[in-house]
Amino acid sequence: MSKSLKSTWILILLLFLGSLLGLLIGQSLVSTIPFLNYTKTMGFSPVTLNLIVIKLTFGFIININTASILGLLLGLFIYSRL
């Protein structure tokens, strides 16, 4: 595995973990700091393609809140320090 590919996977992992940590913090502090839990939904709803033999369903929806964005920025900051 090349160094740049490893670096890309580390970046993706840090961004995912930062987003997850931000989500958990936002959910736990919603009563004290309500703006952290402001959520926006993006993506497209599931679409089914019936090919008689097989049915394929495609869809992608992401819910992101303010705390998740802060977590993403934290993950990006940590990646830049590596």
C-alpha distances in whole Angstrom, upper triangle without the diagonal:
4,7,8,7,7,10,11,11,13,15,16,16,19,21,21,22,24,26,27,28,30,31,33,34,36,37,39,40,42,45,45,43,44,42,38,39,39,37,36,35,33,32,33,35,34,35,36,36,38,37,40,37,35,35,32,32,30,31,29,31,30,32,32,34,35,33,30,30,31,28,25,27,26,23,22,24,22,19,21,22,19
4,6,5,6,9,10,11,13,14,16,17,19,20,21,23,24,26,27,29,30,32,33,35,36,38,39,41,42,46,45,43,43,41,38,39,39,37,36,35,33,32,34,36,35,36,37,37,40,39,42,40,37,37,34,34,31,32,30,31,30,33,32,34,34,33,30,29,30,27,25,26,25,22,21,23,21,18,19,20,17
4,5,5,6,9,10,11,12,14,15,16,18,20,21,22,24,26,27,28,30,31,33,34,36,37,38,40,44,43,41,41,39,36,37,37,36,35,34,32,32,34,36,36,37,39,39,41,41,44,42,39,39,35,35,33,32,30,31,30,32,30,32,32,31,28,27,27,25,22,23,23,19,18,20,18,14,15,16,13
4,5,5,6,9,10,10,12,14,15,16,18,20,21,22,24,25,27,28,30,31,32,34,36,37,38,42,41,39,39,37,34,35,35,33,32,32,29,29,31,34,34,35,36,36,39,39,42,40,37,37,33,33,30,30,27,29,27,29,28,30,30,29,26,25,25,23,20,21,21,18,16,18,17,13,14,16,13
4,5,5,6,9,10,11,12,14,15,17,18,20,21,23,24,26,27,29,30,31,33,35,36,37,41,41,38,38,36,33,34,34,32,31,30,28,27,29,31,31,32,33,33,36,36,39,37,34,33,30,30,27,27,25,26,25,27,26,29,29,28,25,24,25,23,20,21,21,18,17,19,18,14,16,18,15
4,5,5,6,9,10,11,12,14,15,16,18,20,21,22,24,26,27,28,30,32,33,34,36,39,39,37,37,35,32,33,33,32,31,30,28,28,30,32,32,34,35,35,38,38,41,39,35,35,32,31,29,28,26,27,25,27,26,28,29,27,24,24,24,21,19,20,20,16,15,18,16,12,14,16,13
4,5,5,6,9,10,11,12,14,15,16,18,20,21,22,24,26,27,28,30,31,32,34,38,37,35,35,33,30,31,31,30,29,29,27,27,30,32,32,34,35,36,39,39,42,40,37,36,33,32,29,28,26,26,24,26,24,26,26,25,22,21,21,19,16,17,17,13,12,14,13,9,11,13,10
4,5,5,6,9,10,11,12,14,15,16,18,20,21,22,24,26,27,29,30,31,33,36,36,33,34,31,28,29,29,27,26,26,24,23,26,28,29,30,32,33,35,36,39,37,34,33,29,28,26,25,22,23,21,23,22,24,24,23,20,19,20,18,15,16,16,13,12,15,14,10,12,15,12
4,5,5,6,9,10,10,12,14,15,16,18,20,21,22,24,25,27,29,30,31,35,35,33,33,31,28,28,29,27,26,25,24,23,25,28,27,29,31,31,34,35,37,36,32,31,28,27,24,23,21,22,20,22,21,23,24,23,19,19,20,17,15,17,16,13,13,15,14,11,14,16,13
4,5,5,6,9,10,10,12,14,15,16,18,20,21,22,24,26,27,28,30,33,33,31,31,30,26,27,28,26,26,26,25,25,27,29,30,32,33,35,37,38,41,39,36,34,31,30,27,26,23,23,21,22,21,23,23,21,18,18,18,15,13,15,14,10,10,13,10,8,11,12,10
4,5,5,6,9,10,10,12,14,15,16,18,20,21,22,24,26,27,28,32,31,29,29,27,24,24,25,24,23,23,22,22,25,28,28,30,32,34,37,37,40,39,36,34,31,29,26,24,21,21,19,20,18,20,20,19,16,15,15,13,10,12,11,8,7,10,9,6,9,11,10
4,6,5,6,9,10,11,12,14,15,16,18,20,21,22,24,26,27,30,30,28,28,26,23,23,24,22,21,21,19,19,22,24,25,27,29,30,33,34,37,36,32,30,27,25,22,21,18,18,16,17,16,18,19,18,14,14,15,13,10,12,13,9,9,13,12,10,13,15,14
4,5,5,6,8,10,10,12,14,15,16,18,20,21,23,24,26,29,29,27,27,26,22,23,24,22,22,22,21,21,24,26,26,28,30,32,34,35,38,36,33,31,28,26,24,22,19,19,17,18,17,19,19,17,14,15,16,12,11,13,12,9,10,13,11,10,13,15,13
4,5,5,6,8,10,10,12,14,15,16,18,20,21,22,24,27,27,25,25,24,20,21,22,21,21,22,21,22,25,27,28,31,33,34,37,38,41,40,36,34,31,29,26,24,21,21,18,18,16,17,17,15,12,13,13,9,8,10,9,5,7,10,8,7,11,12,11
4,6,5,6,9,10,10,12,14,15,16,18,20,21,22,26,25,23,23,21,18,18,19,18,18,18,18,19,22,24,25,28,30,32,35,37,39,38,35,33,29,27,24,22,18,17,14,15,13,14,14,13,10,10,10,8,5,8,8,5,7,10,9,9,12,14,14
4,5,5,6,9,10,11,12,14,15,17,18,20,21,25,25,23,23,21,18,18,19,17,17,17,17,17,20,22,23,26,28,30,33,34,37,36,32,30,27,24,22,19,16,15,12,13,12,14,15,13,9,11,12,9,7,11,11,8,10,13,12,12,15,17,17
4,5,5,6,8,10,11,12,14,15,16,18,20,23,23,21,22,21,17,17,19,18,19,19,19,20,24,25,26,29,31,33,36,37,40,38,35,33,30,27,25,23,19,18,15,15,13,14,15,12,10,12,12,8,8,11,10,7,11,13,11,12,15,16,16
4,5,5,6,9,10,10,12,14,15,16,18,21,21,19,19,18,14,15,17,16,17,18,19,20,24,25,27,30,32,35,38,39,42,41,37,35,32,29,26,24,20,19,15,14,12,12,12,9,7,8,8,4,5,8,6,5,8,10,10,11,14,15,15
4,5,5,6,9,10,10,12,14,15,16,20,20,18,18,16,13,13,14,13,14,15,15,17,20,22,23,27,29,32,35,37,39,38,35,32,29,26,23,21,17,15,11,11,8,9,10,8,4,7,8,5,5,9,9,8,10,13,13,14,16,18,18
4,5,5,6,9,10,11,12,14,15,19,19,18,18,17,13,13,15,14,15,16,17,18,21,22,23,27,29,32,34,36,39,38,34,32,29,26,24,21,17,16,12,11,10,11,12,9,7,10,11,7,9,12,11,10,14,15,15,16,19,20,20
4,5,5,6,8,10,11,12,14,17,17,16,17,16,12,13,16,15,17,18,20,21,25,26,27,30,33,35,38,40,42,41,38,35,32,30,27,24,21,19,16,14,12,12,12,8,7,10,9,6,9,11,10,10,13,14,14,15,18,19,19
4,5,5,6,9,10,10,12,15,15,13,14,13,9,10,12,12,14,16,18,20,23,25,26,30,33,35,38,40,43,42,38,36,33,30,27,24,21,18,14,12,10,8,8,5,4,7,6,5,8,10,9,10,13,14,14,16,18,19,21
4,6,5,6,9,10,11,14,15,13,13,12,9,8,11,10,12,14,16,18,21,22,24,27,30,33,36,38,40,40,36,33,30,27,25,22,18,16,12,10,8,7,8,6,5,9,9,8,10,13,13,13,16,17,18,19,22,23,24
4,5,5,6,9,10,13,14,13,13,14,11,10,13,13,16,17,19,21,24,25,26,30,32,35,38,40,42,41,38,35,32,29,27,24,21,18,15,13,12,10,11,8,8,12,12,10,13,15,14,15,18,19,19,21,23,24,24
4,5,5,6,8,11,11,10,11,12,8,9,13,13,17,18,21,23,26,27,29,33,35,38,41,43,45,45,41,38,36,32,30,27,24,21,18,15,13,11,10,7,9,12,10,9,13,14,13,14,18,18,18,20,23,23,24
4,6,5,6,10,10,8,8,9,5,5,9,10,13,16,18,21,24,25,27,31,34,37,40,42,44,44,40,37,35,31,29,26,22,19,16,13,11,8,8,5,8,10,10,10,13,15,14,16,18,19,20,22,24,25,26
4,6,5,9,10,10,9,11,8,7,10,11,14,16,19,22,24,24,26,30,33,36,38,41,43,43,39,36,34,30,28,25,22,19,16,13,12,10,11,9,10,13,13,13,16,18,17,19,21,22,23,25,27,28,29
4,6,8,9,9,10,12,10,9,13,14,18,20,23,25,28,28,30,34,36,39,42,44,46,46,42,39,37,34,32,29,26,23,20,16,15,13,13,11,13,16,15,14,18,19,18,20,23,23,23,25,28,28,29
4,6,5,6,7,10,8,8,12,14,18,20,23,26,29,29,32,35,38,41,44,47,49,48,45,42,39,36,34,30,27,24,21,17,16,13,12,10,13,15,14,14,18,19,18,20,23,23,23,26,28,28,29
4,6,5,5,8,7,6,9,12,15,18,21,24,27,27,30,33,36,40,42,45,47,47,43,40,38,34,32,29,26,22,19,16,14,11,11,10,13,15,15,16,19,20,20,22,24,24,25,28,29,30,32
4,6,6,10,10,9,12,15,19,21,25,28,30,30,33,37,39,43,45,48,50,50,47,43,41,37,36,32,29,26,23,19,18,15,15,14,17,19,18,19,22,23,23,25,27,28,28,31,33,33,35
4,6,9,9,10,13,16,20,23,26,29,32,33,35,39,42,45,48,51,53,53,49,46,43,40,38,34,31,28,25,21,19,16,14,13,17,18,17,18,21,22,21,24,26,26,27,30,31,31,33
4,6,6,8,10,14,17,20,23,27,30,31,33,37,40,43,46,49,51,51,47,44,42,38,36,32,29,25,22,19,16,13,11,10,14,15,14,16,19,19,19,21,23,23,24,27,28,29,31
4,5,6,7,11,14,17,21,24,27,28,31,34,37,40,43,46,48,49,45,42,39,36,33,30,27,23,20,16,15,11,10,10,14,15,15,16,19,20,20,22,24,25,26,28,30,31,33
4,5,5,9,12,16,19,22,25,26,29,33,36,39,42,45,48,48,44,41,38,35,32,28,25,22,19,15,13,9,7,9,12,12,12,15,17,17,18,21,22,22,24,26,27,29,31
4,6,8,12,15,18,21,24,25,28,32,35,38,41,44,46,46,42,39,36,33,30,27,23,20,17,13,11,7,5,5,8,10,9,11,14,14,15,17,19,19,21,23,24,26,28
4,6,10,12,16,19,22,23,25,29,32,35,38,41,43,43,40,36,34,30,28,24,21,17,14,11,9,6,6,7,9,11,11,13,15,16,17,19,21,22,23,25,27,28,30
4,7,10,13,17,20,21,24,27,31,34,37,40,42,43,39,36,33,29,27,23,20,16,14,10,8,5,6,8,10,11,12,14,15,17,18,20,21,23,24,26,27,29,31
4,7,10,13,16,17,20,24,27,30,33,36,38,39,35,32,29,26,23,19,16,13,10,6,6,4,7,9,9,10,13,14,15,17,19,20,21,23,24,25,27,29,30
4,7,10,13,15,18,21,25,28,31,34,36,37,33,30,27,23,21,17,14,10,8,6,6,6,9,12,11,11,14,15,15,17,20,20,21,23,25,25,27,29,31
4,7,10,11,14,17,21,24,27,30,32,33,30,26,23,20,17,13,10,7,6,5,6,9,12,14,13,13,17,17,16,19,21,21,22,25,26,26,28,31,31
4,7,10,13,15,19,22,25,28,31,31,28,24,21,18,15,11,8,6,5,6,8,11,14,16,14,14,18,18,16,19,22,21,21,24,26,25,27,30,31
4,7,10,12,16,18,22,24,27,28,24,21,18,14,11,8,5,4,6,9,11,14,17,19,16,17,20,20,18,21,24,23,23,26,27,26,28,31,32
4,7,9,12,15,18,21,24,25,22,18,15,12,9,6,6,6,9,12,14,18,21,23,20,20,24,24,22,25,27,26,26,30,31,30,32,35,35
4,7,10,13,16,19,22,23,20,16,14,10,8,5,7,7,11,13,16,19,23,24,22,23,26,26,24,27,30,28,29,32,33,32,35,37,37
4,7,10,13,16,18,19,16,12,10,6,5,4,7,9,13,15,19,22,25,27,24,25,29,28,26,29,31,30,30,34,35,33,36,39,38
4,7,10,13,15,17,14,10,8,6,5,6,10,12,16,19,22,25,29,30,27,28,32,31,29,32,34,33,33,37,37,36,38,41,40
4,6,10,12,13,10,7,6,4,6,9,13,15,19,22,25,28,32,33,30,31,35,34,32,35,37,35,36,39,40,38,41,43,43
4,6,9,11,8,6,5,6,8,11,15,18,22,25,28,31,35,36,33,34,37,36,34,37,39,37,37,41,41,39,42,45,44
4,6,8,6,5,6,9,11,15,18,21,25,28,31,35,38,39,36,37,40,39,37,41,42,40,41,44,44,43,45,48,47
4,6,5,6,8,11,14,17,21,24,27,30,34,37,41,41,38,39,43,41,39,42,44,41,42,46,46,44,46,49,47
4,6,7,10,13,16,20,23,26,30,33,36,40,43,44,41,42,45,44,42,45,47,44,45,49,48,46,49,52,50
4,7,10,14,17,20,24,27,30,33,36,40,43,44,40,42,45,43,41,45,46,43,44,48,47,45,48,51,49
4,6,10,13,17,20,23,26,29,33,36,40,40,37,38,41,39,37,41,42,40,40,44,44,42,44,47,45
4,7,10,13,17,20,23,26,29,33,36,37,34,35,39,37,35,39,40,38,38,42,42,40,43,45,44
4,7,10,14,17,20,23,26,30,33,34,31,32,35,33,32,35,37,34,35,38,38,37,39,42,41
4,7,10,13,17,20,23,26,30,31,27,29,32,31,29,32,34,32,33,36,36,35,37,40,39
4,7,10,14,17,20,24,27,28,25,26,29,28,26,29,31,29,29,33,33,32,34,37,36
4,7,10,14,17,20,23,24,21,22,26,25,23,26,28,26,27,31,31,30,32,35,34
4,7,10,13,17,20,21,18,19,22,21,19,23,25,23,23,27,28,26,29,32,31
4,7,10,13,17,18,15,16,20,19,18,21,23,22,22,26,27,26,28,31,31
4,6,10,13,14,11,13,16,15,14,17,19,18,19,22,23,23,25,28,28
4,7,10,12,9,11,14,14,13,17,18,18,19,22,23,23,25,28,28
4,7,8,6,7,11,11,10,13,15,15,16,19,20,21,23,25,26
4,6,5,7,9,10,11,13,14,15,17,19,20,21,23,25,26
4,5,5,6,9,10,11,13,14,16,17,19,20,21,23,25
4,5,5,6,9,10,10,12,14,15,16,18,20,21,23
4,5,5,6,9,10,10,12,14,15,16,18,20,21
4,5,5,6,9,10,11,12,14,15,17,19,20
4,5,5,6,9,10,10,12,14,15,17,19
4,5,5,6,9,10,10,12,14,15,17
4,5,5,6,9,10,11,12,14,16
4,5,5,6,9,10,11,13,15
4,5,5,6,9,10,11,13
4,5,5,6,9,10,11
4,5,5,6,9,10
4,5,5,6,9
4,5,5,7
4,5,5
4,6
4
